[in-house]
Amino acid sequence: MLAAYLKGGYDKALMPLSIFVSGLPAFGMAIILLVIFGIILKWLPTSGGYGFDMIPNFSWAFIWSVIIHYQLPFWSIVLIAIGGWAIGMRSMSIYELNADYVKYSRFMGIKDSKIVRYVFRNAMLPQITGLALAIGTMVGGALVAEIIFSYPGLGTTLLSAIMGQDYPMISAATLIITIMVLIANFTLEILYGFIDPRIKAAQSD
């Protein structure tokens, strides 16, 4: 949004970075993060879902270990998605900034800061829709990340069930993915009402 509004050097720096990040495959981003933060800097663990010397329990030490081990697989998937969303958000913001209602509002003397707030809210709607759809498609990228980081996630569970022809496990994993997408769509339908007053009015009717 800022790249579309401010333009100049900010746009020239952010746009190539977004294109580069969006073009990276999930395994490429995973390996880059693994080498930088796991091997060189040694800030984060490189494998597993929690410390190998720990037994699963509800203690703070175990929960913190799970959070730390989750970071690299999580960001290896999210960062490549953020690049594509940034490009889409920039394009929609440019389109909205050139819309007739923006020009009319400026002619009426409305402050630019107030106009831009509405422009960004309108440009945000397609990106929110893509967010719900991305939750389902992220499972493929999650599988790659889970294999690289040896993370015991849903993707590897589903792969193991398919390789072992464990049909109850396949059904359970598919059901969990379906429920995740449905919950995401339901949540975003509610958020739409807060972001766009027109949708809120239609929902109340």
Secondary structure, 3 states (H helix, E strand, C coil): CHHHHHCHHHHHHHHHHHHHHHHCCHHHHHHHHHHHHHHHCCCCCCCCCCCCCCCCCCCHHHHHHHHHHHHHHHHHHHHHHHHHHHHHHHHHHHHHHCCHHHHHHHHCCCCHHHHHHHHHHHHHHHHHHHHHHHHHHHHHHHHHHHHHCCCCCHHHHHHHHHHCCCHHHHHHHHHHHHHHHHHHHHHHHHHHHHHCHHHHHHHHC
